[in-house]
Amino acid sequence: WVPRPTALPLATAGQQPVFAETRETLQGLSRPEFDGRKIVYLPPSAKSGVSVTQSTEAKIVSQRYTAHRIELDVEARATALVVFAQCNYHLWRAYVDGQPVPLWTANFAFQALQVPGGNHRVSLVYEDRNFRVGLAISAATLLLCLALGWRKNRAVS
């Protein structure tokens, strides 16, 4: 085990975006001078939705983590990026002050979103609607089976 003084927390804010294709991103991430506190690599497709062009003074004031939700309070002097060192997966949804916002792939495998200047509540929520539908169908089926079994037992006695 070797401590890494350059390790970053799960969520950081204020990086300058660098828009790059996959190959250029991987090359940039592997450079010794790469500093995730200062820059974040985003895909070119995010360029039209990101208004941030340089690093911004921003800080995460408070953080709350659960299995399916991350909540942050962010203070930003101007529009800023918030980067999550968590694998990007299509079932995660991002919200700023309760309003949905785009979530982009950052640094090849992580997640990033944009917050406007000021104080804001950022939520990253895992929303698997298919799981909920399956759970509802299973619960309804269980109730139906119990009701039919109860009815059959009542008719026998």
ZIGIZI-V650888 format. One record per residue. N is the residue number from 0. RES is the residue in one letter. PSI is psi in radians with two decimals (none if undefined). D_LAST is the distance of its C-alpha to the last C-alpha in Angstrom with 1 decimal. Layout:
N;RES;PSI;D_LAST
N;RES;PSI;D_LAST
//
This chain:
0;W;2.21;68.1
1;V;2.11;70.8
2;P;2.50;70.5
3;R;1.90;71.1
4;P;-0.26;73.1
5;T;0.02;72.5
6;A;2.45;68.6
7;L;2.73;67.2
8;P;3.02;64.2
9;L;-0.66;61.1
10;A;2.35;62.5
11;T;2.87;66.1
12;A;2.67;68.0
13;G;0.11;71.3
14;Q;2.69;72.2
15;Q;2.29;74.6
16;P;2.49;72.9
17;V;2.04;74.4
18;F;2.11;73.2
19;A;2.64;73.3
20;E;2.95;72.0
21;T;-0.83;69.9
22;R;-0.81;72.9
23;E;-0.65;75.0
24;T;-0.86;72.1
25;L;-0.68;71.6
26;Q;-0.73;75.3
27;G;-0.71;75.5
28;L;-0.50;72.6
29;S;-0.12;74.3
30;R;2.44;77.6
31;P;-0.50;78.5
32;E;-0.02;79.5
33;F;2.26;76.1
34;D;1.84;74.9
35;G;-0.18;71.4
36;R;-0.39;72.4
37;K;-0.62;75.0
38;I;2.77;73.8
39;V;2.34;70.7
40;Y;2.23;70.6
41;L;2.66;68.7
42;P;2.67;68.4
43;P;-0.51;70.9
44;S;-0.34;68.0
45;A;-0.25;67.5
46;K;-0.67;71.1
47;S;-0.36;70.5
48;G;-0.08;67.8
49;V;2.13;69.6
50;S;-0.19;72.4
51;V;2.33;73.3
52;T;-0.28;76.5
53;Q;3.02;77.4
54;S;2.63;76.0
55;T;2.51;75.0
56;E;1.95;74.8
57;A;2.59;71.1
58;K;2.66;69.0
59;I;2.02;65.4
60;V;-0.72;65.0
61;S;2.73;61.5
62;Q;2.46;58.7
63;R;2.26;54.9
64;Y;2.34;53.0
65;T;-3.14;49.2
66;A;-0.57;47.5
67;H;0.21;47.3
68;R;2.42;50.0
69;I;2.25;53.7
70;E;2.31;55.3
71;L;2.55;59.1
72;D;2.12;61.5
73;V;2.34;64.7
74;E;2.16;68.2
75;A;2.33;70.5
76;R;-0.61;74.1
77;A;3.14;73.7
78;T;2.33;71.2
79;A;2.86;70.0
80;L;2.50;67.8
81;V;2.23;65.0
82;V;2.30;64.2
83;F;2.17;61.1
84;A;1.10;61.4
85;Q;2.46;58.0
86;C;2.31;57.2
87;N;2.19;57.2
88;Y;2.41;53.9
89;H;-0.24;52.9
90;L;-0.05;49.8
91;W;2.39;51.8
92;R;2.51;52.8
93;A;2.49;55.7
94;Y;2.45;56.2
95;V;2.07;59.2
96;D;0.67;58.5
97;G;-0.10;55.2
98;Q;2.34;56.8
99;P;2.46;56.3
100;V;2.73;59.3
101;P;2.54;60.2
102;L;2.16;59.6
103;W;2.72;62.1
104;T;2.30;62.5
105;A;2.45;65.0
106;N;0.76;67.1
107;F;-0.65;65.5
108;A;-0.13;62.0
109;F;-2.83;61.4
110;Q;2.60;60.7
111;A;2.66;63.0
112;L;2.91;62.9
113;Q;2.41;65.5
114;V;2.52;65.6
115;P;2.90;68.1
116;G;2.64;70.6
117;G;-2.87;69.4
118;N;2.24;66.4
119;H;2.63;63.1
120;R;2.13;59.5
121;V;2.29;58.6
122;S;2.35;55.0
123;L;2.03;54.0
124;V;2.31;50.3
125;Y;1.99;48.2
126;E;1.67;46.2
127;D;1.56;43.9
128;R;-0.62;42.2
129;N;-0.65;40.7
130;F;-0.75;38.9
131;R;-0.70;37.5
132;V;-0.79;36.4
133;G;-0.69;34.6
134;L;-0.74;33.0
135;A;-0.74;31.7
136;I;-0.75;30.4
137;S;-0.75;28.6
138;A;-0.73;27.1
139;A;-0.71;25.9
140;T;-0.74;24.4
141;L;-0.79;22.6
142;L;-0.71;21.2
143;L;-0.78;20.1
144;C;-0.73;18.5
145;L;-0.74;16.6
146;A;-0.75;15.6
147;L;-0.69;14.5
148;G;-0.72;12.5
149;W;-0.73;10.8
150;R;-0.74;10.2
151;K;-0.78;8.9
152;N;-0.63;6.5
153;R;-0.69;5.4
154;A;-0.58;5.6
155;V;-0.65;3.8
156;S;none;0.0
//
